[in-house]
Amino acid sequence: MALLQWNDELQVHIPDIDEQHRRFIGYIGELHELRRRKNSLNAMGGLLNELLDYARVHFKTEERYFDMFSYDEASLHKKEHARLLQKLEDFKKSYDAQADLFLAMKLANFLSEWLEDHLVKIDRNFARQLLEANSPG
């Protein structure tokens, strides 16, 4: 699978959320890099913890925006966030049970697919509704 790169198609036009999404894509690059380096199993454990923490922060940011206006799909969107957090927890448990750098590639591939799909289909819809609700007139 090709490494997901930031591009205009992924923008939601809410600056702090776009910046956080760029950081997620940065994590994907870091996971790919870990796979290439030797003796990076410990680094992978740290990166998994960092990614989980960052996902929680990012989802709280988005969910604060949900609360700023009547986002009609907020509960569905929050369920998507919960599903991703659970999937990341599952990757972390797999790493804890049997550290393996192949897991870095599996996680990078999973995140690439999930992010691209989520950003284009779900986050863009949310951002469009938010921007429309806050536009004058």
N, C-alpha and C positions, 0 to 999 in steps of 0.2 A: 504494500500500500504506500502511496506517495505521502510524504510528510506534509501535513496541513500548514499552509502559509497564510499569514494575514493578507486579506485583500478587501477591496471595496464591497464585495458581495456580502461580507460578514458584518459590516458596520450596521449599527442600529441608530446611530446619530445621537446618542446620549453619551457625552464624552467620558464620564467616569466608568460607565458600563463597557464602552468600547475599549478603554484602557485595561480593564480587568479581563476582558475576553482576549486581548493581545497577550496578557500574562499567561492565561491558560495555554495558549498556543506556544508560548515560550517553554512551558513545562513539557509539552510534547517533544519539542526539540531537545530538551535536557534528557528526557527518557531515551530518545534515539541515541544520544551521545553516550549515555551510560552503557548501552549495549556494546558499544565499540571499545570502551576502556576495560582493561583488566583490573581486577581487584576493586571493583566498584559496588560490591554487594552492600556494604555499609552505607555508601552514599545513596543507594536506591531506597533503603529503609528511611533515611532522613527525608528524601525527596517525596516519598509516599506520604509521610506525616505532614510535610509542608503543603503538599497538594490538597490533602483532606482539609487542613486548616484554612487554606485559601478558598477552597470551594465553599466552605461554610460562610466565610466573610462575604464572598461574592453573592451568594444566594440571599444573605441578609440585606445586602445593598439593593438587589433587585426587588425583594419583597417589601422594602421600605417604599420603593416607588409604587408598588401595587397598592399600598395603603394610602398613597397621596391622591388617588382618584379611583373611581369605581371600575376597576379592571375586571371585566366580566368573566375572564378565564383564570383568575388568580388561584383558585383551588386546584385546578388541573395543572397549572404551571408549578405550584408548590409540590404537587405529587411527583412531577418530573424531577424537580430538585432532590426530593427525598430518594427517588429511585437511583439517581446518580450517586448520591452520598452512600447509599447502601452498596452499590457496585464498587465504589472506591474502598469501602470497608472490606468487602469481599476480597479485593486484590491485596489489601494490607494483610488480611488473615492468611491468604495463600503465601505471601512473602514470609510472614512470621513462622508459618508451619514448615516451609521449605524454600529458603532463599534461592532464587534462580533469576539470572539476568534475562532469560527468555521472557519472563513476566514483564519486564520493562517494555519489550516490543509489543506484547499483547495489550498492555495498558495504553501505550502510545497509539496503537491502531484503534482500540476501542474509543479513546478520547477524541481522536481525529474524526471518526465517524459520528460520534454522539454530538460533539460540538458543532460540526458543520450542519448537521440536521437540526439541532436545537436552535442554533443562532438564526438560520435562514427561515425556519418554519415558525418557531414559537416566540423567540425573543424579538424578531422583527415585528411581529403582529402586536406584541405588548408595547414596543417602543412607538409604533405608529399610533396606537390608541392613546398613549400617554402624550405624545406630541400634539395630537389633534385636540385632546382635552385641554391642553395648556396654550393653544394658539389663540390669539385675539380674534374675536369675531366669530 
